[in-house]
Amino acid sequence: MKMTEGQLRRLNELGVSSDPLTDYTSTKTRDEAFKRLENSQLKFNRKMLKSFRTSSKQPPLIRLQESLGSCLREKGFIQVTTPTIISKNSLEKMSINKDHKLSEQVFWLEENKCLRPMLAPNLYEISRNLLNIYEKPLGIFEIGSCFRKESQGNIHLNEFTMLNFVEWGTPLENRTERIKEIAGWILEQADIEDYSFKIEESVVYGSTVDIIYKDTEIASSSMGPHYLDDAWGIDDSWVGIGFGLERLLMLRDEYSSIHPASRSVSYLDGIRINIK
């Protein structure tokens, strides 16, 4: 006899790594085992939450954002912050029209405005102006929320945090190595090791170089010149990477789902606060 789905879900929420294949001899022994695990984890969570209150520590997502931002600024990248509401025209410049696969995942606010599903449109817009001001190579990055109607589950969120950077003026012959170099800076700050690179196809960028960690994609990179550049009046070589920070935290900290790593009213420092 195995634990019920409700019991496993509760243990999962509390951060218990339980084996769903464990067999118990009776309902009584199963329920007693569940109660022991639940009470033990509740006690541990209360202890950790008490420690969090007195430690002046920030939630993991904030700590990671600040660490990554500090690293890229020290490397000479310019940090920007742009609106979360963008125009329909901005998406169309990214080739996302009403017939595009990604269009169905967009949160439309009205006919011509939506919550941004990606950071790229605003980075293109701001790059076009900054390239007229600064010499190349020019590195720009943003860390902020994006919104997509993702499939609900353990690894997807409707609101998630992206780190996107682009470096304009990267020599054509150095683009792949530059992607790996900058990715290395970011992953070092995030305490991620043993990652790999894999060629994939993107519905927006075509052929991309993805970064894989624990058999899961944690970032997707691309390079230009690219056919999308023309719509923004840009003609240059470049490299860029987008990291999903919640997914990165989920894998690094070995959470059983992405939700403890997300913006949440149910978790603090990755700890479930519904601990009655």
C-alpha positions in Angstrom: 0.0 0.0 0.0 1.4 3.4 -1.1 0.8 6.9 0.1 -2.1 8.7 -1.4 -1.7 11.5 -4.0 -2.9 14.0 -1.4 -0.3 12.8 1.1 2.5 12.9 -1.5 1.5 16.3 -2.6 1.5 17.6 1.0 5.0 16.2 1.6 6.2 17.6 -1.7 4.9 21.1 -0.7 6.8 20.9 2.6 10.0 19.8 0.9 10.1 16.1 1.8 11.8 13.9 -0.8 9.6 10.8 -0.3 9.7 7.6 -2.4 6.2 7.1 -3.9 7.0 3.4 -4.5 7.3 2.6 -0.8 4.9 -0.1 0.3 3.2 -0.2 3.6 1.5 -3.2 5.2 -1.7 -1.3 6.1 -3.6 1.9 5.9 -2.7 2.5 9.6 1.1 2.1 9.1 1.0 4.3 5.9 -0.9 7.1 7.7 1.4 6.9 10.7 4.5 7.1 8.4 2.9 10.1 6.7 2.2 11.9 9.9 5.8 11.3 11.2 7.3 12.7 8.0 4.9 15.7 8.0 5.5 16.6 11.6 9.2 16.2 11.3 9.3 18.5 8.2 6.9 21.0 9.9 9.3 21.3 12.8 12.2 21.8 10.5 10.4 24.4 8.4 9.5 26.4 11.6 13.1 26.3 12.6 14.3 27.6 9.2 11.6 30.3 9.0 12.7 31.5 12.5 16.3 31.6 11.3 15.3 33.5 8.2 13.6 36.3 10.2 16.8 37.0 12.2 19.3 36.5 9.5 18.6 39.6 7.3 18.7 37.2 4.4 16.9 37.8 1.1 14.8 35.3 -0.8 16.9 33.1 -3.2 15.4 34.8 -6.3 16.4 38.2 -5.1 19.9 37.0 -4.0 20.4 35.5 -7.4 19.3 38.6 -9.3 21.6 40.8 -7.3 24.6 38.5 -7.8 24.1 38.2 -11.5 23.5 41.9 -12.0 26.6 42.8 -10.0 28.7 40.4 -12.1 27.5 41.7 -15.5 27.9 45.3 -14.4 31.5 44.6 -13.3 32.1 43.1 -16.7 31.1 46.3 -18.4 27.5 45.5 -19.3 24.8 48.2 -19.0 21.8 47.2 -16.9 18.4 48.5 -18.1 14.9 48.2 -16.8 12.0 48.4 -19.3 8.2 48.2 -19.2 6.3 44.9 -18.8 3.5 46.2 -21.0 4.5 46.2 -24.7 2.8 46.8 -28.0 1.4 44.3 -30.5 3.7 45.9 -33.0 6.8 45.0 -30.9 5.8 41.3 -31.0 5.1 41.5 -34.7 8.7 42.8 -35.2 9.8 39.5 -33.5 7.7 37.6 -36.1 5.0 36.8 -33.5 1.7 37.5 -35.3 -1.7 36.0 -34.7 -0.8 32.9 -36.5 2.4 32.3 -34.6 2.6 29.4 -32.1 3.7 31.7 -29.2 0.8 34.1 -29.8 -1.6 31.7 -28.0 0.5 32.0 -24.9 0.5 35.8 -24.7 -1.5 37.6 -22.0 -3.3 40.3 -24.0 -4.5 43.4 -22.0 -6.3 44.9 -25.0 -6.2 44.6 -28.7 -2.8 46.2 -29.2 -1.1 45.8 -25.8 0.1 42.7 -23.8 2.3 41.6 -20.9 5.7 40.9 -22.4 6.3 37.2 -23.1 10.0 37.9 -23.5 12.6 40.7 -22.9 13.9 40.8 -26.4 11.6 43.4 -28.0 12.5 46.1 -25.4 16.2 45.2 -25.6 16.1 45.6 -29.4 14.4 49.0 -29.0 16.9 50.3 -26.4 19.9 48.9 -28.2 18.9 50.8 -31.4 19.3 54.0 -29.5 22.3 53.1 -27.4 24.3 52.0 -30.4 24.1 55.6 -31.6 25.7 56.7 -28.4 28.3 54.1 -27.3 31.2 52.5 -29.0 31.1 48.7 -29.6 31.4 46.1 -28.3 28.3 47.1 -26.3 26.8 44.8 -23.7 23.2 45.4 -22.4 21.2 43.2 -20.0 17.9 43.2 -18.2 16.5 41.1 -15.3 12.7 41.1 -15.1 9.4 39.4 -15.2 7.9 37.8 -18.3 4.4 36.3 -18.7 3.2 33.4 -20.7 0.2 31.1 -20.5 2.4 28.1 -19.8 1.2 24.6 -19.0 0.7 24.4 -15.3 2.9 21.8 -13.5 6.1 21.4 -11.6 8.4 23.2 -14.1 6.3 25.9 -15.6 5.1 29.3 -14.4 2.8 32.0 -15.9 5.0 34.7 -14.4 8.8 34.0 -14.5 12.0 35.9 -14.2 14.4 36.2 -17.1 17.9 37.4 -17.4 18.6 38.4 -21.0 21.8 40.0 -22.3 23.0 41.0 -25.7 26.5 42.0 -26.7 26.7 44.0 -30.0 29.8 44.1 -32.0 31.1 40.6 -31.1 33.5 39.5 -33.9 31.8 36.9 -36.2 34.5 34.4 -35.6 34.3 34.7 -31.8 30.5 34.4 -31.3 30.3 30.8 -30.1 33.2 31.1 -27.7 31.9 34.5 -26.4 28.5 32.8 -25.6 30.3 30.1 -23.6 32.5 32.7 -21.9 29.6 34.9 -20.7 27.5 31.9 -19.8 30.3 30.7 -17.7 30.3 34.0 -15.7 26.6 33.7 -15.0 26.6 30.0 -14.1 29.6 30.5 -11.8 27.6 33.2 -9.9 24.7 30.8 -9.7 26.9 28.0 -8.3 26.0 25.8 -11.3 28.6 23.2 -12.6 28.6 20.3 -15.0 26.5 22.0 -17.6 26.6 21.4 -21.4 25.7 23.1 -24.7 23.2 21.8 -27.2 22.0 23.0 -30.6 18.2 23.4 -30.8 15.6 25.1 -32.9 13.6 28.1 -31.6 10.2 29.2 -32.9 11.6 32.8 -32.9 15.3 32.7 -33.4 15.8 29.6 -35.5 19.0 27.6 -34.6 20.1 28.3 -31.0 22.6 27.1 -28.5 20.9 25.9 -25.4 22.5 25.4 -22.0 21.6 22.1 -20.4 21.9 21.3 -16.7 20.7 18.0 -15.1 19.1 17.1 -18.5 17.0 20.3 -18.4 17.3 23.5 -20.5 18.2 26.5 -18.3 19.1 29.0 -21.0 18.9 29.5 -24.7 21.4 31.6 -26.7 21.4 33.0 -30.2 23.6 35.1 -32.4 23.5 37.6 -35.2 23.3 39.1 -37.7 19.8 37.7 -37.7 16.8 38.2 -40.0 14.9 39.8 -37.1 17.5 42.6 -36.9 16.1 44.4 -40.0 12.8 45.2 -38.4 14.7 47.2 -35.7 17.1 49.0 -38.1 20.1 47.2 -36.8 22.9 45.6 -38.9 25.6 44.2 -36.7 27.1 41.0 -35.3 25.9 40.0 -31.8 25.4 37.3 -29.2 22.7 36.9 -26.6 21.5 34.5 -23.9 18.2 34.2 -21.9 18.2 32.5 -18.6 15.1 31.4 -16.7 16.1 32.1 -13.1 13.3 30.1 -11.3 14.2 27.0 -13.2 17.8 27.5 -12.5 17.1 27.8 -8.8 14.8 24.8 -8.8 17.5 22.6 -10.3 20.4 24.0 -8.3 18.6 23.7 -4.9 16.9 20.4 -5.9 13.4 21.6 -5.2 10.8 19.0 -6.2 8.9 21.7 -8.2 9.6 25.2 -9.5 7.1 26.9 -7.1 9.4 27.3 -4.1 11.8 29.2 -6.3 9.2 31.5 -7.7 7.5 34.8 -6.7 5.0 33.4 -4.2 2.6 34.0 -1.4 3.0 30.4 -0.3 6.8 30.1 0.1 9.5 32.1 1.8 13.2 31.2 1.2 11.9 28.1 -0.6 10.1 27.0 2.5 6.3 26.4 2.5 4.7 28.8 5.0 1.4 26.9 5.2 2.7 24.9 8.2 -0.4 24.6 10.4 
